[in-house]
């Protein structure tokens, strides 16, 4: 097998700005290249990490892995941006390296930010993504008892109100077949990570079987 015959991989969602990689990022990228990874999208979580992934994507693409970045506020961090979206984020989104707005969304499992605040910050970022004409990276997680917190249904309803969006990815998809159908009908890709392998994830695997192959992405969500 020649180098040209190997599968070429695009890690659609990773967090190479995180502490776990700071001592060995060059080695990580070299090993990724050796394993067939040719591109990776670095996802941001807040204002600081948005700046970091833009910087890393500019500085480290020389290791043979083409790096791209996103900019946005994760639902866990929504409370910190409750009053206003930092001005730096729309400015960052104009950079060549930034190809998506994210990771944004709703998380009713941990509720690190109040749900009404999460919705407000998500809504403002949907408006921003529409103006920026860039796809979104969406983080969604239902409450342990879905009846007490349905992040997927809430998010799909909000997204439907923004026909100007340029599509995007439901990152680390954790829903069921109905959730996958709703996302696909709105033009989104669904991305699967490690949880699809969990013994208890039969419903998630059903969704993976349901989704067309040309609408499925694969991610590490590293270091997670």
N, C-alpha and C positions, 0 to 999 in steps of 0.2 A: 504493500500500500504506500503510495506516495503522499506527500503533504497535501497535494491538491485533491486526493481522494477522501480525506478525512471529513467527518461532519464538522461544519462550521457553526458555532453556537453564539447566540446573542442572549446574555443574561439580562432579562427585561426589567429587573428590579434588584438592586443591591445597595448597601450602605457602607461604601468603602471609606467614608469619612470618620467612621466610629473608632473608638479607642482601641478596639481589638486589632486593628490593622496598622496602627501608627508606627509600630516598630519594624514592620516587615511589608509595607505596601508594595515596594518594588518587587520583592520576592513573590508576593501574592499575584501580581500582574504577570510576572514571568511564568509562574506555574499555570496560571489561567491560559496564557497563550499556548503553552505546551500541551494543554488539555483540549485545545481546539476552540477556545473562546476567542472570538474576533472582535466582539463589541459588547459593551455593557452600559446600562442606564443607571446612573447614580441618583437615588431618590433622596429628597430632602424632607426634613420634619419640622423645621422652624426657620427663623430668619438667619441664625448663625450657620446652621447646616446647609442652607441654600447657598450661602456665600462660599462655604467650604467645598461643596461638590462642584461648583462652577470652577473654583480655583484648581481642584484636583484634576478635573477633566481637561483643563488647559495645560497643566504641568506634566501629567503622567501619560499622555497618549503616545509617547515615544517608545513605550515598552511593547508595542505590537498589538495592543488591545485598544480599539477605538472607543473612547469614553465620551458619554453624553451626560447631561445633567437635567435636573428638574428644580423647581422652586415652589415652595408652598408651606402651609401650616397644617400639620397632622392634627386629627381631632383630639389627641391627648394634650396638645399644646394650645388648643383653641382658647382656653381661658386667658392665656397671656396676650392674645390678640383680640380680645373681646371688644375693645373700644375702637380700634382701627387696624386695618391691614397695614403692616409696615410699608412705607414708601419705597424701601429698598427692593421689595419683591417685584413689583411691576418693572422697575428699572432692570433688575437682573433678568427678567423674562425676555428682555430685548437682546440679550447677549446671544451670540451664535451658538454657544455650547448648550443653551437651555432649549430643550425640545418639547418639554411638557410642564404642566402645572401639577404639582403634587409633592408629597403624597397628602391628599386631602380626603375628607369623608366623615363618617359617623362611626363611633365605637360605643355601643351600649353595654358591652361586656365588662369593661373596666370602669367606664364612667369617670375617667380622670378629669374631664371637664363636664360641667352641667350640660344636659342634652339640648336645652334651648340655646345655649351658647354655641355648642357644636353646630347646630343647624344654621345659626346666624353666620358664623365664620365660613361654613361650607357654602352657603348661598352667596356670600360676597366673593368667594373664590371662583364659583361658577360664573359669576358676572365677569370677573377679571379674565378667566380663561376664554370666554366668548369674545371679549375685546382683543385679547392677545392672539386669537385664532390658533391656539395650541391645544393639543389633546390633554386629558386629565388622567392622573394616576389615582384611583379611588380605593381607599381603605374602608372596608365595611365589616362590622362584626356585631351580630345580634346579641341581645341579652341571653344569659344561660337558658332562661325560659322565654322563648320568643314572644309569647303573648304579652310579656312585660316590656318588650323593647325590640321592635322590628326595624333594624337599621336598613336592611335591603329595601323594603317597601318604601320607607321614608325617603331614601336617597333616590330611588327610581322616580318617585313622584316629583321630587325637586328637579331632577335632570330633565324630565319631560318638559318642564317649563322654560328650558333654555335650548330652543332649536338651533341657536347660533353656535353651539358647541361643536368642536371638531373631533368628537368621539373620544376614545381613550381605552383604558384598561381597568377592569376590576381586579385589583392586585390581591394576590394570595386568596383567591376565591374560596369562600367557606359556606356558600349557600347550597340550595337544592336545585333540582331540575327546573322548577318554576322560576327561581331567581336567575338561573342561567338563561332561560328563554327571554325573560324581561330585559336582561342586559344585552343579549344578542339582538333583540328586536330594536333596541335603541342604537345599534351600530357599534357596540363595544366588543372588545376582546375580553376573554377571561383567562386569567393567569393562575397556574397551579404551582404550589411550592410543596415543601415537605409534608404538611398535614394530609395530603392525598394518600400517603402511604400508611397512615395510622390505622391499626386494626379496627378501631371504632368508626372509621370514616366511610362507611358504606354509602351513605347518602351523597357524600362529596364525590365518590368514585362514579356514582350514577350520573352526576352532573358532568363529569369529565367524559364519560362515554357519550352522553347526549350532545355535547358541543361539537360542531364540525371541526375537523382537524385544522382547517385554514383560519379558524378563529380562536385557537388555543395558543397561549404563550407559556413559556417555561421560565421560572425564575429561581434564584437561590434565596432571596431576601436575606442574604448574608449580612451580618454574622449570625442571624437567628436560625 
